[in-house]
Amino acid sequence: MTRSAALIAGQAKELPRPADETWQQAILLPEVLAASCERFALVKLSHPGHDHRNLPRALAEFGLLV
């Protein structure tokens, strides 16, 4: 896509800043966010090319080590 094609709809508009969202609360981590972080970490650690030295520690931390 050319630069001119990208600007056909006009300049980007400023997005409103979120306030008091559950994901912004440092004390309360939403369950969906915790699960997503765990999944990301496990996928990242199990990806080919990764040295995997932290995988057993991560599996143990998430209670997944049998």
mmCIF file of the N, C-alpha and C atoms, coordinates in Angstrom:
data_MODEL
# 
_entry.id   MODEL 
# 
loop_
_atom_site.group_PDB 
_atom_site.id 
_atom_site.type_symbol 
_atom_site.label_atom_id 
_atom_site.label_alt_id 
_atom_site.label_comp_id 
_atom_site.label_asym_id 
_atom_site.label_entity_id 
_atom_site.label_seq_id 
_atom_site.pdbx_PDB_ins_code 
_atom_site.Cartn_x 
_atom_site.Cartn_y 
_atom_site.Cartn_z 
_atom_site.occupancy 
_atom_site.B_iso_or_equiv 
_atom_site.pdbx_formal_charge 
_atom_site.auth_seq_id 
_atom_site.auth_comp_id 
_atom_site.auth_asym_id 
_atom_site.auth_atom_id 
_atom_site.pdbx_PDB_model_num 
ATOM 1   N N  . MET A 1 1  ? 0.853   -1.168  0.000  1.00 0.00 ? 1  MET A N  1 
ATOM 2   C CA . MET A 1 1  ? 0.000   0.000   0.000  1.00 0.00 ? 1  MET A CA 1 
ATOM 3   C C  . MET A 1 1  ? 0.903   1.236   0.000  1.00 0.00 ? 1  MET A C  1 
ATOM 4   N N  . THR A 1 2  ? 0.597   2.168   -0.830 1.00 0.00 ? 2  THR A N  1 
ATOM 5   C CA . THR A 1 2  ? 1.399   3.389   -0.881 1.00 0.00 ? 2  THR A CA 1 
ATOM 6   C C  . THR A 1 2  ? 0.990   4.328   0.245  1.00 0.00 ? 2  THR A C  1 
ATOM 7   N N  . ARG A 1 3  ? 1.858   5.260   0.530  1.00 0.00 ? 3  ARG A N  1 
ATOM 8   C CA . ARG A 1 3  ? 1.581   6.225   1.598  1.00 0.00 ? 3  ARG A CA 1 
ATOM 9   C C  . ARG A 1 3  ? 0.310   7.008   1.316  1.00 0.00 ? 3  ARG A C  1 
ATOM 10  N N  . SER A 1 4  ? 0.109   7.403   0.062  1.00 0.00 ? 4  SER A N  1 
ATOM 11  C CA . SER A 1 4  ? -1.085  8.179   -0.272 1.00 0.00 ? 4  SER A CA 1 
ATOM 12  C C  . SER A 1 4  ? -2.346  7.328   -0.102 1.00 0.00 ? 4  SER A C  1 
ATOM 13  N N  . ALA A 1 5  ? -2.252  6.041   -0.418 1.00 0.00 ? 5  ALA A N  1 
ATOM 14  C CA . ALA A 1 5  ? -3.410  5.164   -0.244 1.00 0.00 ? 5  ALA A CA 1 
ATOM 15  C C  . ALA A 1 5  ? -3.750  4.995   1.234  1.00 0.00 ? 5  ALA A C  1 
ATOM 16  N N  . ALA A 1 6  ? -2.737  4.991   2.075  1.00 0.00 ? 6  ALA A N  1 
ATOM 17  C CA . ALA A 1 6  ? -2.966  4.829   3.509  1.00 0.00 ? 6  ALA A CA 1 
ATOM 18  C C  . ALA A 1 6  ? -3.655  6.042   4.116  1.00 0.00 ? 6  ALA A C  1 
ATOM 19  N N  . LEU A 1 7  ? -3.512  7.216   3.505  1.00 0.00 ? 7  LEU A N  1 
ATOM 20  C CA . LEU A 1 7  ? -4.088  8.442   4.052  1.00 0.00 ? 7  LEU A CA 1 
ATOM 21  C C  . LEU A 1 7  ? -5.427  8.811   3.433  1.00 0.00 ? 7  LEU A C  1 
ATOM 22  N N  . ILE A 1 8  ? -5.994  7.955   2.602  1.00 0.00 ? 8  ILE A N  1 
ATOM 23  C CA . ILE A 1 8  ? -7.262  8.265   1.946  1.00 0.00 ? 8  ILE A CA 1 
ATOM 24  C C  . ILE A 1 8  ? -8.356  8.586   2.957  1.00 0.00 ? 8  ILE A C  1 
ATOM 25  N N  . ALA A 1 9  ? -8.388  7.853   4.067  1.00 0.00 ? 9  ALA A N  1 
ATOM 26  C CA . ALA A 1 9  ? -9.419  8.085   5.075  1.00 0.00 ? 9  ALA A CA 1 
ATOM 27  C C  . ALA A 1 9  ? -9.085  9.276   5.971  1.00 0.00 ? 9  ALA A C  1 
ATOM 28  N N  . GLY A 1 10 ? -7.974  9.936   5.737  1.00 0.00 ? 10 GLY A N  1 
ATOM 29  C CA . GLY A 1 10 ? -7.589  11.087  6.542  1.00 0.00 ? 10 GLY A CA 1 
ATOM 30  C C  . GLY A 1 10 ? -6.549  10.720  7.587  1.00 0.00 ? 10 GLY A C  1 
ATOM 31  N N  . GLN A 1 11 ? -6.153  11.710  8.339  1.00 0.00 ? 11 GLN A N  1 
ATOM 32  C CA . GLN A 1 11 ? -5.158  11.504  9.390  1.00 0.00 ? 11 GLN A CA 1 
ATOM 33  C C  . GLN A 1 11 ? -5.752  10.634  10.501 1.00 0.00 ? 11 GLN A C  1 
ATOM 34  N N  . ALA A 1 12 ? -4.867  9.942   11.192 1.00 0.00 ? 12 ALA A N  1 
ATOM 35  C CA . ALA A 1 12 ? -5.309  9.117   12.318 1.00 0.00 ? 12 ALA A CA 1 
ATOM 36  C C  . ALA A 1 12 ? -5.898  10.003  13.410 1.00 0.00 ? 12 ALA A C  1 
ATOM 37  N N  . LYS A 1 13 ? -6.969  9.536   13.994 1.00 0.00 ? 13 LYS A N  1 
ATOM 38  C CA . LYS A 1 13 ? -7.628  10.289  15.059 1.00 0.00 ? 13 LYS A CA 1 
ATOM 39  C C  . LYS A 1 13 ? -7.050  9.847   16.406 1.00 0.00 ? 13 LYS A C  1 
ATOM 40  N N  . GLU A 1 14 ? -7.023  10.749  17.358 1.00 0.00 ? 14 GLU A N  1 
ATOM 41  C CA . GLU A 1 14 ? -6.523  10.417  18.687 1.00 0.00 ? 14 GLU A CA 1 
ATOM 42  C C  . GLU A 1 14 ? -7.545  9.539   19.394 1.00 0.00 ? 14 GLU A C  1 
ATOM 43  N N  . LEU A 1 15 ? -7.068  8.497   20.027 1.00 0.00 ? 15 LEU A N  1 
ATOM 44  C CA . LEU A 1 15 ? -7.945  7.593   20.770 1.00 0.00 ? 15 LEU A CA 1 
ATOM 45  C C  . LEU A 1 15 ? -8.113  8.091   22.202 1.00 0.00 ? 15 LEU A C  1 
ATOM 46  N N  . PRO A 1 16 ? -9.292  7.893   22.770 1.00 0.00 ? 16 PRO A N  1 
ATOM 47  C CA . PRO A 1 16 ? -9.467  8.298   24.172 1.00 0.00 ? 16 PRO A CA 1 
ATOM 48  C C  . PRO A 1 16 ? -8.604  7.421   25.074 1.00 0.00 ? 16 PRO A C  1 
ATOM 49  N N  . ARG A 1 17 ? -8.051  8.032   26.103 1.00 0.00 ? 17 ARG A N  1 
ATOM 50  C CA . ARG A 1 17 ? -7.225  7.278   27.046 1.00 0.00 ? 17 ARG A CA 1 
ATOM 51  C C  . ARG A 1 17 ? -8.129  6.516   28.009 1.00 0.00 ? 17 ARG A C  1 
ATOM 52  N N  . PRO A 1 18 ? -7.906  5.207   28.156 1.00 0.00 ? 18 PRO A N  1 
ATOM 53  C CA . PRO A 1 18 ? -8.727  4.435   29.081 1.00 0.00 ? 18 PRO A CA 1 
ATOM 54  C C  . PRO A 1 18 ? -8.432  4.840   30.533 1.00 0.00 ? 18 PRO A C  1 
ATOM 55  N N  . ALA A 1 19 ? -9.445  4.751   31.356 1.00 0.00 ? 19 ALA A N  1 
ATOM 56  C CA . ALA A 1 19 ? -9.276  5.085   32.773 1.00 0.00 ? 19 ALA A CA 1 
ATOM 57  C C  . ALA A 1 19 ? -10.053 4.078   33.621 1.00 0.00 ? 19 ALA A C  1 
ATOM 58  N N  . ASP A 1 20 ? -9.430  3.618   34.666 1.00 0.00 ? 20 ASP A N  1 
ATOM 59  C CA . ASP A 1 20 ? -10.047 2.701   35.629 1.00 0.00 ? 20 ASP A CA 1 
ATOM 60  C C  . ASP A 1 20 ? -10.512 1.390   35.008 1.00 0.00 ? 20 ASP A C  1 
ATOM 61  N N  . GLU A 1 21 ? -9.816  0.914   33.994 1.00 0.00 ? 21 GLU A N  1 
ATOM 62  C CA . GLU A 1 21 ? -10.134 -0.389  33.407 1.00 0.00 ? 21 GLU A CA 1 
ATOM 63  C C  . GLU A 1 21 ? -9.537  -1.476  34.297 1.00 0.00 ? 21 GLU A C  1 
ATOM 64  N N  . THR A 1 22 ? -10.135 -2.669  34.279 1.00 0.00 ? 22 THR A N  1 
ATOM 65  C CA . THR A 1 22 ? -9.637  -3.740  35.145 1.00 0.00 ? 22 THR A CA 1 
ATOM 66  C C  . THR A 1 22 ? -8.193  -4.100  34.843 1.00 0.00 ? 22 THR A C  1 
ATOM 67  N N  . TRP A 1 23 ? -7.785  -3.996  33.579 1.00 0.00 ? 23 TRP A N  1 
ATOM 68  C CA . TRP A 1 23 ? -6.421  -4.352  33.236 1.00 0.00 ? 23 TRP A CA 1 
ATOM 69  C C  . TRP A 1 23 ? -5.413  -3.304  33.680 1.00 0.00 ? 23 TRP A C  1 
ATOM 70  N N  . GLN A 1 24 ? -5.893  -2.150  34.139 1.00 0.00 ? 24 GLN A N  1 
ATOM 71  C CA . GLN A 1 24 ? -4.999  -1.104  34.622 1.00 0.00 ? 24 GLN A CA 1 
ATOM 72  C C  . GLN A 1 24 ? -4.769  -1.182  36.127 1.00 0.00 ? 24 GLN A C  1 
ATOM 73  N N  . GLN A 1 25 ? -5.495  -2.038  36.801 1.00 0.00 ? 25 GLN A N  1 
ATOM 74  C CA . GLN A 1 25 ? -5.385  -2.158  38.242 1.00 0.00 ? 25 GLN A CA 1 
ATOM 75  C C  . GLN A 1 25 ? -4.198  -3.044  38.603 1.00 0.00 ? 25 GLN A C  1 
ATOM 76  N N  . ALA A 1 26 ? -3.212  -2.476  39.262 1.00 0.00 ? 26 ALA A N  1 
ATOM 77  C CA . ALA A 1 26 ? -2.011  -3.234  39.618 1.00 0.00 ? 26 ALA A CA 1 
ATOM 78  C C  . ALA A 1 26 ? -2.298  -4.274  40.699 1.00 0.00 ? 26 ALA A C  1 
ATOM 79  N N  . ILE A 1 27 ? -3.302  -4.057  41.498 1.00 0.00 ? 27 ILE A N  1 
ATOM 80  C CA . ILE A 1 27 ? -3.600  -4.967  42.601 1.00 0.00 ? 27 ILE A CA 1 
ATOM 81  C C  . ILE A 1 27 ? -4.399  -6.176  42.120 1.00 0.00 ? 27 ILE A C  1 
ATOM 82  N N  . LEU A 1 28 ? -5.332  -5.975  41.214 1.00 0.00 ? 28 LEU A N  1 
ATOM 83  C CA . LEU A 1 28 ? -6.212  -7.037  40.753 1.00 0.00 ? 28 LEU A CA 1 
ATOM 84  C C  . LEU A 1 28 ? -5.906  -7.369  39.301 1.00 0.00 ? 28 LEU A C  1 
ATOM 85  N N  . LEU A 1 29 ? -5.299  -8.525  39.059 1.00 0.00 ? 29 LEU A N  1 
ATOM 86  C CA . LEU A 1 29 ? -4.989  -8.964  37.707 1.00 0.00 ? 29 LEU A CA 1 
ATOM 87  C C  . LEU A 1 29 ? -6.165  -9.797  37.197 1.00 0.00 ? 29 LEU A C  1 
ATOM 88  N N  . PRO A 1 30 ? -6.834  -9.345  36.136 1.00 0.00 ? 30 PRO A N  1 
ATOM 89  C CA . PRO A 1 30 ? -7.973  -10.105 35.617 1.00 0.00 ? 30 PRO A CA 1 
ATOM 90  C C  . PRO A 1 30 ? -7.554  -11.521 35.219 1.00 0.00 ? 30 PRO A C  1 
ATOM 91  N N  . GLU A 1 31 ? -8.407  -12.483 35.481 1.00 0.00 ? 31 GLU A N  1 
ATOM 92  C CA . GLU A 1 31 ? -8.120  -13.892 35.194 1.00 0.00 ? 31 GLU A CA 1 
ATOM 93  C C  . GLU A 1 31 ? -7.782  -14.107 33.719 1.00 0.00 ? 31 GLU A C  1 
ATOM 94  N N  . VAL A 1 32 ? -8.503  -13.427 32.831 1.00 0.00 ? 32 VAL A N  1 
ATOM 95  C CA . VAL A 1 32 ? -8.244  -13.600 31.399 1.00 0.00 ? 32 VAL A CA 1 
ATOM 96  C C  . VAL A 1 32 ? -6.840  -13.109 31.042 1.00 0.00 ? 32 VAL A C  1 
ATOM 97  N N  . LEU A 1 33 ? -6.378  -12.049 31.694 1.00 0.00 ? 33 LEU A N  1 
ATOM 98  C CA . LEU A 1 33 ? -5.034  -11.546 31.439 1.00 0.00 ? 33 LEU A CA 1 
ATOM 99  C C  . LEU A 1 33 ? -3.980  -12.505 31.986 1.00 0.00 ? 33 LEU A C  1 
ATOM 100 N N  . ALA A 1 34 ? -4.202  -13.031 33.177 1.00 0.00 ? 34 ALA A N  1 
ATOM 101 C CA . ALA A 1 34 ? -3.262  -13.990 33.758 1.00 0.00 ? 34 ALA A CA 1 
ATOM 102 C C  . ALA A 1 34 ? -3.157  -15.230 32.875 1.00 0.00 ? 34 ALA A C  1 
ATOM 103 N N  . ALA A 1 35 ? -4.291  -15.732 32.402 1.00 0.00 ? 35 ALA A N  1 
ATOM 104 C CA . ALA A 1 35 ? -4.286  -16.919 31.544 1.00 0.00 ? 35 ALA A CA 1 
ATOM 105 C C  . ALA A 1 35 ? -3.579  -16.625 30.223 1.00 0.00 ? 35 ALA A C  1 
ATOM 106 N N  . SER A 1 36 ? -3.801  -15.441 29.673 1.00 0.00 ? 36 SER A N  1 
ATOM 107 C CA . SER A 1 36 ? -3.148  -15.075 28.415 1.00 0.00 ? 36 SER A CA 1 
ATOM 108 C C  . SER A 1 36 ? -1.641  -14.962 28.591 1.00 0.00 ? 36 SER A C  1 
ATOM 109 N N  . CYS A 1 37 ? -1.208  -14.402 29.708 1.00 0.00 ? 37 CYS A N  1 
ATOM 110 C CA . CYS A 1 37 ? 0.228   -14.273 29.981 1.00 0.00 ? 37 CYS A CA 1 
ATOM 111 C C  . CYS A 1 37 ? 0.867   -15.648 30.133 1.00 0.00 ? 37 CYS A C  1 
ATOM 112 N N  . GLU A 1 38 ? 0.181   -16.536 30.858 1.00 0.00 ? 38 GLU A N  1 
ATOM 113 C CA . GLU A 1 38 ? 0.712   -17.894 31.024 1.00 0.00 ? 38 GLU A CA 1 
ATOM 114 C C  . GLU A 1 38 ? 0.829   -18.587 29.674 1.00 0.00 ? 38 GLU A C  1 
ATOM 115 N N  . ARG A 1 39 ? -0.200  -18.458 28.856 1.00 0.00 ? 39 ARG A N  1 
ATOM 116 C CA . ARG A 1 39 ? -0.181  -19.104 27.540 1.00 0.00 ? 39 ARG A CA 1 
ATOM 117 C C  . ARG A 1 39 ? 0.947   -18.538 26.684 1.00 0.00 ? 39 ARG A C  1 
ATOM 118 N N  . PHE A 1 40 ? 1.114   -17.216 26.701 1.00 0.00 ? 40 PHE A N  1 
ATOM 119 C CA . PHE A 1 40 ? 2.173   -16.589 25.925 1.00 0.00 ? 40 PHE A CA 1 
ATOM 120 C C  . PHE A 1 40 ? 3.541   -17.095 26.378 1.00 0.00 ? 40 PHE A C  1 
ATOM 121 N N  . ALA A 1 41 ? 3.743   -17.136 27.689 1.00 0.00 ? 41 ALA A N  1 
ATOM 122 C CA . ALA A 1 41 ? 5.040   -17.580 28.214 1.00 0.00 ? 41 ALA A CA 1 
ATOM 123 C C  . ALA A 1 41 ? 5.325   -19.015 27.812 1.00 0.00 ? 41 ALA A C  1 
ATOM 124 N N  . LEU A 1 42 ? 4.328   -19.879 27.910 1.00 0.00 ? 42 LEU A N  1 
ATOM 125 C CA . LEU A 1 42 ? 4.542   -21.283 27.561 1.00 0.00 ? 42 LEU A CA 1 
ATOM 126 C C  . LEU A 1 42 ? 4.806   -21.453 26.063 1.00 0.00 ? 42 LEU A C  1 
ATOM 127 N N  . VAL A 1 43 ? 4.072   -20.724 25.246 1.00 0.00 ? 43 VAL A N  1 
ATOM 128 C CA . VAL A 1 43 ? 4.303   -20.796 23.800 1.00 0.00 ? 43 VAL A CA 1 
ATOM 129 C C  . VAL A 1 43 ? 5.695   -20.263 23.475 1.00 0.00 ? 43 VAL A C  1 
ATOM 130 N N  . LYS A 1 44 ? 6.056   -19.136 24.074 1.00 0.00 ? 44 LYS A N  1 
ATOM 131 C CA . LYS A 1 44 ? 7.369   -18.540 23.830 1.00 0.00 ? 44 LYS A CA 1 
ATOM 132 C C  . LYS A 1 44 ? 8.492   -19.491 24.247 1.00 0.00 ? 44 LYS A C  1 
ATOM 133 N N  . LEU A 1 45 ? 8.348   -20.107 25.415 1.00 0.00 ? 45 LEU A N  1 
ATOM 134 C CA . LEU A 1 45 ? 9.391   -20.994 25.919 1.00 0.00 ? 45 LEU A CA 1 
ATOM 135 C C  . LEU A 1 45 ? 9.478   -22.299 25.143 1.00 0.00 ? 45 LEU A C  1 
ATOM 136 N N  . SER A 1 46 ? 8.385   -22.707 24.509 1.00 0.00 ? 46 SER A N  1 
ATOM 137 C CA . SER A 1 46 ? 8.406   -23.975 23.786 1.00 0.00 ? 46 SER A CA 1 
ATOM 138 C C  . SER A 1 46 ? 8.659   -23.802 22.289 1.00 0.00 ? 46 SER A C  1 
ATOM 139 N N  . HIS A 1 47 ? 8.860   -22.563 21.847 1.00 0.00 ? 47 HIS A N  1 
ATOM 140 C CA . HIS A 1 47 ? 9.070   -22.269 20.435 1.00 0.00 ? 47 HIS A CA 1 
ATOM 141 C C  . HIS A 1 47 ? 10.405  -22.843 19.948 1.00 0.00 ? 47 HIS A C  1 
ATOM 142 N N  . PRO A 1 48 ? 10.441  -23.446 18.768 1.00 0.00 ? 48 PRO A N  1 
ATOM 143 C CA . PRO A 1 48 ? 11.708  -23.953 18.232 1.00 0.00 ? 48 PRO A CA 1 
ATOM 144 C C  . PRO A 1 48 ? 12.749  -22.826 18.140 1.00 0.00 ? 48 PRO A C  1 
ATOM 145 N N  . GLY A 1 49 ? 13.955  -23.153 18.454 1.00 0.00 ? 49 GLY A N  1 
ATOM 146 C CA . GLY A 1 49 ? 15.019  -22.161 18.422 1.00 0.00 ? 49 GLY A CA 1 
ATOM 147 C C  . GLY A 1 49 ? 15.271  -21.522 19.771 1.00 0.00 ? 49 GLY A C  1 
ATOM 148 N N  . HIS A 1 50 ? 14.347  -21.672 20.700 1.00 0.00 ? 50 HIS A N  1 
ATOM 149 C CA . HIS A 1 50 ? 14.548  -21.160 22.049 1.00 0.00 ? 50 HIS A CA 1 
ATOM 150 C C  . HIS A 1 50 ? 15.381  -22.187 22.799 1.00 0.00 ? 50 HIS A C  1 
ATOM 151 N N  . ASP A 1 51 ? 16.239  -21.735 23.683 1.00 0.00 ? 51 ASP A N  1 
ATOM 152 C CA . ASP A 1 51 ? 17.128  -22.694 24.355 1.00 0.00 ? 51 ASP A CA 1 
ATOM 153 C C  . ASP A 1 51 ? 16.419  -23.538 25.412 1.00 0.00 ? 51 ASP A C  1 
ATOM 154 N N  . HIS A 1 52 ? 15.198  -23.210 25.760 1.00 0.00 ? 52 HIS A N  1 
ATOM 155 C CA . HIS A 1 52 ? 14.336  -24.010 26.644 1.00 0.00 ? 52 HIS A CA 1 
ATOM 156 C C  . HIS A 1 52 ? 14.855  -24.166 28.063 1.00 0.00 ? 52 HIS A C  1 
ATOM 157 N N  . ARG A 1 53 ? 15.884  -23.453 28.467 1.00 0.00 ? 53 ARG A N  1 
ATOM 158 C CA . ARG A 1 53 ? 16.413  -23.679 29.811 1.00 0.00 ? 53 ARG A CA 1 
ATOM 159 C C  . ARG A 1 53 ? 15.438  -23.232 30.900 1.00 0.00 ? 53 ARG A C  1 
ATOM 160 N N  . ASN A 1 54 ? 14.509  -22.337 30.588 1.00 0.00 ? 54 ASN A N  1 
ATOM 161 C CA . ASN A 1 54 ? 13.543  -21.873 31.582 1.00 0.00 ? 54 ASN A CA 1 
ATOM 162 C C  . ASN A 1 54 ? 12.205  -22.600 31.509 1.00 0.00 ? 54 ASN A C  1 
ATOM 163 N N  . LEU A 1 55 ? 12.032  -23.479 30.537 1.00 0.00 ? 55 LEU A N  1 
ATOM 164 C CA . LEU A 1 55 ? 10.743  -24.153 30.370 1.00 0.00 ? 55 LEU A CA 1 
ATOM 165 C C  . LEU A 1 55 ? 10.354  -24.987 31.589 1.00 0.00 ? 55 LEU A C  1 
ATOM 166 N N  . PRO A 1 56 ? 11.219  -25.841 32.135 1.00 0.00 ? 56 PRO A N  1 
ATOM 167 C CA . PRO A 1 56 ? 10.808  -26.603 33.315 1.00 0.00 ? 56 PRO A CA 1 
ATOM 168 C C  . PRO A 1 56 ? 10.420  -25.707 34.496 1.00 0.00 ? 56 PRO A C  1 
ATOM 169 N N  . ARG A 1 57 ? 11.141  -24.607 34.684 1.00 0.00 ? 57 ARG A N  1 
ATOM 170 C CA . ARG A 1 57 ? 10.816  -23.678 35.765 1.00 0.00 ? 57 ARG A CA 1 
ATOM 171 C C  . ARG A 1 57 ? 9.442   -23.036 35.539 1.00 0.00 ? 57 ARG A C  1 
ATOM 172 N N  . ALA A 1 58 ? 9.156   -22.665 34.290 1.00 0.00 ? 58 ALA A N  1 
ATOM 173 C CA . ALA A 1 58 ? 7.854   -22.064 33.970 1.00 0.00 ? 58 ALA A CA 1 
ATOM 174 C C  . ALA A 1 58 ? 6.731   -23.075 34.147 1.00 0.00 ? 58 ALA A C  1 
ATOM 175 N N  . LEU A 1 59 ? 6.947   -24.305 33.685 1.00 0.00 ? 59 LEU A N  1 
ATOM 176 C CA . LEU A 1 59 ? 5.936   -25.341 33.848 1.00 0.00 ? 59 LEU A CA 1 
ATOM 177 C C  . LEU A 1 59 ? 5.640   -25.584 35.333 1.00 0.00 ? 59 LEU A C  1 
ATOM 178 N N  . ALA A 1 60 ? 6.683   -25.612 36.150 1.00 0.00 ? 60 ALA A N  1 
ATOM 179 C CA . ALA A 1 60 ? 6.500   -25.804 37.592 1.00 0.00 ? 60 ALA A CA 1 
ATOM 180 C C  . ALA A 1 60 ? 5.743   -24.627 38.200 1.00 0.00 ? 60 ALA A C  1 
ATOM 181 N N  . GLU A 1 61 ? 6.093   -23.411 37.793 1.00 0.00 ? 61 GLU A N  1 
ATOM 182 C CA . GLU A 1 61 ? 5.448   -22.215 38.330 1.00 0.00 ? 61 GLU A CA 1 
ATOM 183 C C  . GLU A 1 61 ? 3.953   -22.213 38.016 1.00 0.00 ? 61 GLU A C  1 
ATOM 184 N N  . PHE A 1 62 ? 3.579   -22.676 36.824 1.00 0.00 ? 62 PHE A N  1 
ATOM 185 C CA . PHE A 1 62 ? 2.176   -22.702 36.432 1.00 0.00 ? 62 PHE A CA 1 
ATOM 186 C C  . PHE A 1 62 ? 1.457   -23.976 36.874 1.00 0.00 ? 62 PHE A C  1 
ATOM 187 N N  . GLY A 1 63 ? 2.157   -24.828 37.627 1.00 0.00 ? 63 GLY A N  1 
ATOM 188 C CA . GLY A 1 63 ? 1.539   -26.057 38.108 1.00 0.00 ? 63 GLY A CA 1 
ATOM 189 C C  . GLY A 1 63 ? 1.301   -27.060 37.011 1.00 0.00 ? 63 GLY A C  1 
ATOM 190 N N  . LEU A 1 64 ? 2.094   -27.024 35.947 1.00 0.00 ? 64 LEU A N  1 
ATOM 191 C CA . LEU A 1 64 ? 1.888   -27.909 34.804 1.00 0.00 ? 64 LEU A CA 1 
ATOM 192 C C  . LEU A 1 64 ? 2.941   -29.010 34.717 1.00 0.00 ? 64 LEU A C  1 
ATOM 193 N N  . LEU A 1 65 ? 3.893   -29.021 35.636 1.00 0.00 ? 65 LEU A N  1 
ATOM 194 C CA . LEU A 1 65 ? 4.945   -30.025 35.620 1.00 0.00 ? 65 LEU A CA 1 
ATOM 195 C C  . LEU A 1 65 ? 4.428   -31.279 36.316 1.00 0.00 ? 65 LEU A C  1 
ATOM 196 N N  . VAL A 1 66 ? 4.452   -32.380 35.598 1.00 0.00 ? 66 VAL A N  1 
ATOM 197 C CA . VAL A 1 66 ? 3.908   -33.633 36.160 1.00 0.00 ? 66 VAL A CA 1 
ATOM 198 C C  . VAL A 1 66 ? 5.042   -34.473 36.692 1.00 0.00 ? 66 VAL A C  1 
# 
